[in-house]
Amino acid sequence: MDISKALLAKSDQLNAADLTGAPIVATISAVVGEPTKPIIELEGMDGRPWKPAKGMLRVIARGWGTETDAFVGRRVKLVNNPEVIYAGERVGGVEVVAMSHIDGAFTMPVRISQKKVKQHTVEVLSEPPTEPWIAQWQAIKNALTAAGYEGDGPAMLATAGQVIGAAWEHPNKISAEDAQKILAVVREDNHQEQTA
């Protein structure tokens, strides 16, 4: 039995780690799920939706209102805030830092842990959507760097391929499935080294 799929880090959704060092600008294609747990589908994310935390849902509601039909076709700029705490640990979280279809920037309080609230500012978004592969490639490079690998872009691309026995001529050729395999292997190797 091959357990490689069990090692994948929540490949069914967009994670904060995917955005480290590479914010993305994405267009909303649909909002699904339950009214209490909406799931936001983003164009070009290979079926990996964004499941916003309550604080970010409040940010979106402040900017666009609470009717999700209005969200479709609008754009958000998402970043990883490494300061977000969950269950007492800094795990990072996906945050909205800019939105299209708002009249002006706004600031509101957002909870980032049980005991901590910060003033969160959202700017007016005028940037075009990000190519999805850019955030994916940044996540791979971040994981490789954290695991001690070094080198320029081509060297990192070769290393990423060696991890799973593949090769690509450009990072935009790496499929979402291959990216998740690379991340799972590199993060598992890094975790084993840190606990050894």
C-alpha positions as CSV (number, residue, x, y, z in Angstrom):
1,M,0.0,0.0,0.0
2,D,1.4,3.4,-1.0
3,I,0.7,6.0,1.8
4,S,2.0,9.0,-0.1
5,K,-1.5,10.5,-0.4
6,A,-1.8,10.4,3.4
7,L,1.3,12.6,3.6
8,L,-0.2,15.5,1.5
9,A,-0.8,18.7,3.5
10,K,-4.5,19.4,2.9
11,S,-4.1,19.5,-0.8
12,D,-7.9,20.0,-1.1
13,Q,-7.6,23.7,-0.1
14,L,-5.5,26.8,-0.3
15,N,-3.2,27.0,2.7
16,A,-1.3,29.9,4.3
17,A,2.0,28.1,3.5
18,D,1.2,28.3,-0.2
19,L,1.3,32.1,0.1
20,T,4.5,32.6,2.0
21,G,6.6,35.1,0.1
22,A,4.1,35.2,-2.7
23,P,0.8,36.9,-2.3
24,I,-1.8,36.1,-4.9
25,V,-4.5,38.1,-6.6
26,A,-7.4,35.7,-7.4
27,T,-10.8,36.0,-9.0
28,I,-13.8,34.4,-7.2
29,S,-15.6,32.0,-9.4
30,A,-18.2,30.6,-6.9
31,V,-19.2,30.5,-3.3
32,V,-20.4,27.0,-2.1
33,G,-20.8,25.2,1.2
34,E,-23.1,26.1,4.1
35,P,-24.1,29.6,5.1
36,T,-22.1,29.0,8.3
37,K,-19.1,27.6,6.5
38,P,-18.8,29.2,3.1
39,I,-16.1,27.9,0.7
40,I,-14.8,30.3,-1.9
41,E,-13.7,28.8,-5.3
42,L,-10.9,30.8,-6.9
43,E,-10.1,30.8,-10.7
44,G,-6.9,29.0,-11.6
45,M,-6.4,27.2,-8.3
46,D,-6.9,23.7,-9.7
47,G,-10.0,23.1,-7.6
48,R,-8.3,24.0,-4.3
49,P,-10.8,26.4,-2.7
50,W,-10.2,29.0,0.0
51,K,-12.0,28.3,3.3
52,P,-11.8,31.7,5.0
53,A,-11.6,32.0,8.8
54,K,-14.4,34.0,10.6
55,G,-12.2,37.1,10.8
56,M,-11.7,37.2,7.0
57,L,-15.4,36.5,6.4
58,R,-16.1,39.6,8.5
59,V,-13.6,41.6,6.4
60,I,-15.3,40.4,3.1
61,A,-18.7,41.2,4.5
62,R,-17.5,44.7,5.5
63,G,-16.3,45.3,1.9
64,W,-19.0,43.6,-0.1
65,G,-21.9,42.8,2.1
66,T,-23.2,39.4,3.1
67,E,-24.9,38.2,-0.1
68,T,-22.4,35.8,-1.8
69,D,-23.9,36.1,-5.3
70,A,-22.2,39.5,-5.4
71,F,-18.7,38.0,-4.7
72,V,-18.5,36.1,-8.0
73,G,-16.2,37.8,-10.5
74,R,-14.6,40.0,-7.9
75,R,-11.0,39.8,-6.9
76,V,-9.0,39.5,-3.6
77,K,-5.4,39.8,-2.8
78,L,-4.4,37.1,-0.3
79,V,-1.3,36.8,1.8
80,N,0.0,34.6,4.6
81,N,0.1,36.3,8.0
82,P,2.6,34.1,10.0
83,E,1.4,35.7,13.2
84,V,-2.0,33.9,13.2
85,I,-2.3,31.6,16.2
86,Y,-4.4,28.4,16.4
87,A,-4.6,26.2,19.4
88,G,-1.7,28.2,21.0
89,E,0.7,27.7,18.1
90,R,1.7,30.1,15.4
91,V,0.4,28.4,12.3
92,G,-0.1,31.3,9.9
93,G,-3.4,32.2,8.2
94,V,-4.7,33.4,4.8
95,E,-5.6,37.1,5.0
96,V,-7.3,39.5,2.6
97,V,-5.2,42.6,2.2
98,A,-6.9,44.1,-0.9
99,M,-10.3,43.8,-2.6
100,S,-11.8,44.9,-5.8
101,H,-15.3,46.7,-5.9
102,I,-14.8,48.7,-2.7
103,D,-15.0,52.5,-2.6
104,G,-11.9,53.0,-0.5
105,A,-9.5,51.4,1.9
106,F,-10.9,50.5,5.3
107,T,-9.5,49.3,8.7
108,M,-11.3,47.1,11.2
109,P,-10.5,44.9,14.2
110,V,-9.7,41.2,13.4
111,R,-9.0,38.5,15.9
112,I,-5.7,36.6,15.2
113,S,-5.8,34.4,18.4
114,Q,-8.1,33.8,21.3
115,K,-6.6,36.8,23.2
116,K,-5.3,39.0,20.5
117,V,-7.1,41.4,18.1
118,K,-5.3,43.6,15.5
119,Q,-6.4,46.5,13.3
120,H,-6.5,45.0,9.8
121,T,-6.4,47.3,6.8
122,V,-7.8,46.4,3.3
123,E,-6.7,48.4,0.3
124,V,-8.5,48.9,-3.0
125,L,-7.3,46.2,-5.4
126,S,-6.3,47.3,-8.9
127,E,-3.8,44.5,-9.7
128,P,-4.5,41.9,-12.3
129,P,-5.0,38.3,-11.2
130,T,-1.8,36.3,-10.4
131,E,-0.8,33.3,-12.5
132,P,-1.6,30.4,-10.1
133,W,1.7,28.7,-10.6
134,I,3.6,31.6,-9.1
135,A,2.2,31.0,-5.6
136,Q,2.7,27.2,-6.0
137,W,6.3,27.6,-7.0
138,Q,7.0,30.0,-4.1
139,A,5.6,27.5,-1.7
140,I,7.9,24.8,-3.1
141,K,10.9,27.1,-3.0
142,N,10.1,28.1,0.6
143,A,9.8,24.4,1.7
144,L,13.1,23.6,-0.1
145,T,14.9,26.5,1.5
146,A,13.5,25.6,5.0
147,A,14.9,22.1,4.5
148,G,18.4,23.4,3.7
149,Y,18.4,23.3,-0.1
150,E,20.1,26.2,-1.8
151,G,20.5,27.5,-5.4
152,D,19.1,29.7,-8.1
153,G,15.7,29.0,-9.8
154,P,17.0,26.3,-12.2
155,A,18.8,24.5,-9.4
156,M,15.7,24.6,-7.2
157,L,13.6,23.3,-10.1
158,A,16.0,20.4,-10.6
159,T,16.0,19.7,-6.9
160,A,12.1,19.7,-6.8
161,G,12.1,17.2,-9.6
162,Q,14.6,14.9,-7.9
163,V,12.4,14.8,-4.8
164,I,9.7,13.0,-6.7
165,G,11.6,11.6,-9.7
166,A,10.3,14.1,-12.3
167,A,11.6,17.0,-14.5
168,W,10.1,20.1,-15.9
169,E,11.6,22.9,-18.1
170,H,9.7,25.6,-16.2
171,P,7.9,25.9,-12.8
172,N,4.6,26.6,-14.5
173,K,4.7,23.0,-15.8
174,I,4.5,21.5,-12.3
175,S,0.9,20.2,-11.7
176,A,-0.9,20.9,-8.5
177,E,-0.7,17.2,-7.6
178,D,3.1,17.1,-8.2
179,A,3.5,20.3,-6.1
180,Q,1.6,18.7,-3.2
181,K,3.8,15.5,-3.5
182,I,7.0,17.7,-3.4
183,L,5.8,19.7,-0.4
184,A,4.7,16.6,1.5
185,V,8.1,14.9,1.0
186,V,10.2,18.0,1.8
187,R,8.2,18.9,4.8
188,E,8.3,15.4,6.2
189,D,12.1,15.2,5.6
190,N,12.5,18.5,7.4
191,H,10.3,17.5,10.2
192,Q,12.2,14.3,10.7
193,E,15.5,16.2,10.8
194,Q,14.2,18.7,13.4
195,T,12.9,15.9,15.7
196,A,16.1,13.7,15.3
